[in-house]
Amino acid sequence: MDHFRYIEGELFGEGVRLTDIADAAGTPTYVYSAATIVEHYDRLASAFSELKPLICFSLKSCSNLQIAKLLVARGAGMDVVSGGELHRSRLAGCPDDRVVYAGVGKTEAEISYALGFEGRGELRGGEEGKPIRLFNVESEPEFELLASVAKHHEAVTHAALRVNPDVDPKTHRYTTTGKRENKFGVDIDRAREFFEKYGANEHVKLTGLHLHIGSPVYDPAPYVQAIERANQLIDELARDGHEIKTLDLGGGFGADYETGRSPAAAEYAKVITPLLKDRVKDGLQVILEPGRSIIGNAGVLLTRVQFVKDSGEKKFIICDAGMHTLIRPALYEAFHFIWPVKVEPQFEPKHRKAEMDLPGLELCDVVGPICESADFLGLGRKLPPLKRGDLLAVFTAGAYGFTLSSRYNGHPSPAEVLITGGDAQIVRKRETVTDLVELELTSKSI
Ligand SMILES: Cc1ncc(COP(=O)(O)O)c(C=O)c1O
């Protein structure tokens, strides 16, 4: 699951005591375990080895540069959705030919930047005239813009059509992306028409298909459904004279928010590999875009209890982290296991479950300092008795934690720490209140 475990009543990340991190770096702080990141990446690579996939880590799940560097060194590419993420990918040293770029609203400047030219303003870099590996195109007008920007630069690039397979991934409606009513991609029924119209473009070689059905997808069956539909489309397109060289399956594999919640990488691979292995032998390149399954369990959020307010019926554990630090509970009613970093021996958790059943636990709402009733990390939890100053760990917070955080109510962004064995490095400094106002200190006419 991960390398966070209790030893004699104290939570460690690999070889480092988390109380030491909180003392040195303050709270709230995101703490990541390098060994967990590498282990999850390697397991995925090994589970899917028969398909020889290019694994493009989904930067939106966690975009810290040092973590991106770690994955790039392991052989990963990057899945980006903006010029800002591409800038990070380049700074992390990821070669552009390992970068895929999705997103429904790419701007002209971002497209230019991804083609290897200067975007407008600050978007510079990349290797002059050398495009990223693949644009995942989501609509007709986007294809037309990409083609016109590529023509303007006299560039040639490759694109995949993101098809919407109309499959239910059985996850939260806000993270369901592959159903007909979602804004993503082009309906699979219109794909042949799309290739008919754009398949012969000189500047944008339409040679791929892209799928991303949602996240987290705990049941592998919807992948089977979506890939079967894609395979059928690949055959139809071949008959129409369009060869598909790349199939990008997107992301969405689960993470263990509770012990044993998610299928292992091997279980997804077991049903996906047979559907694609012959095509891979015939030259199809498979791409995966995992985020959560690699980084989810690799991160915990450390937060300190500010106050304990007793309502009579339950206790409010008021923390220095809240929806501004980790919005998943407020946005998706997502569950994160929360437990004190230091506990009496009888409270050492044997597993991480929504229902903890140990004598002496107290009913609590774990909430933040923000002026919103949606500002909670966990409601109706049974926790060991807590007091002001205690440290709590919010588990499986590595994905869509820091990247979705905000400065709402004037709270600076948290620090990020990366543990490798017995060493802990601050990989993102805590923001200060000065940082919050820096861009507003002067005004200028436009
Ligand atoms: C296009 C695309 N690819 C990959 C991902 C990563 O998903 P996950 O972190 O669940 O693997 C997402 C997440 O929203 C996505 O939109």
The ligand as an SDF file (V2000), in Angstrom:
LIG
                    3D

 16 16  0  0  0  0  0  0  0  0999 V2000
   -6.9810   12.8770  -19.6120 C   0  0  0  0  0  0  0  0  0  0  0  0
   -6.5850   12.3760  -18.2810 C   0  0  0  0  0  0  0  0  0  0  0  0
   -5.5870   11.4760  -18.2010 N   0  0  0  0  0  0  0  0  0  0  0  0
   -5.1660   10.9970  -17.0110 C   0  0  0  0  0  0  0  0  0  0  0  0
   -5.7500   11.4090  -15.8270 C   0  0  0  0  0  0  0  0  0  0  0  0
   -5.2320   10.8550  -14.5380 C   0  0  0  0  0  0  0  0  0  0  0  0
   -6.1600   10.1180  -13.8480 O   0  0  0  0  0  0  0  0  0  0  0  0
   -5.7260    9.3160  -12.5440 P   0  0  0  0  0  0  0  0  0  0  0  0
   -5.0100   10.2550  -11.6580 O   0  0  0  0  0  0  0  0  0  0  0  0
   -6.9770    8.8460  -11.9470 O   0  0  0  0  0  0  0  0  0  0  0  0
   -4.8610    8.1890  -13.0000 O   0  0  0  0  0  0  0  0  0  0  0  0
   -6.8050   12.3210  -15.8620 C   0  0  0  0  0  0  0  0  0  0  0  0
   -7.4550   12.7510  -14.6190 C   0  0  0  0  0  0  0  0  0  0  0  0
   -8.4040   13.4680  -14.5600 O   0  0  0  0  0  0  0  0  0  0  0  0
   -7.2280   12.8350  -17.1250 C   0  0  0  0  0  0  0  0  0  0  0  0
   -8.2020   13.7310  -17.2010 O   0  0  0  0  0  0  0  0  0  0  0  0
  1  2  1  0
  2  3  1  0
  2 15  2  0
  3  4  2  0
  4  5  1  0
  5  6  1  0
  5 12  2  0
  6  7  1  0
  7  8  1  0
  8  9  2  0
  8 10  1  0
  8 11  1  0
 12 13  1  0
 12 15  1  0
 13 14  2  0
 15 16  1  0
M  END
$$$$
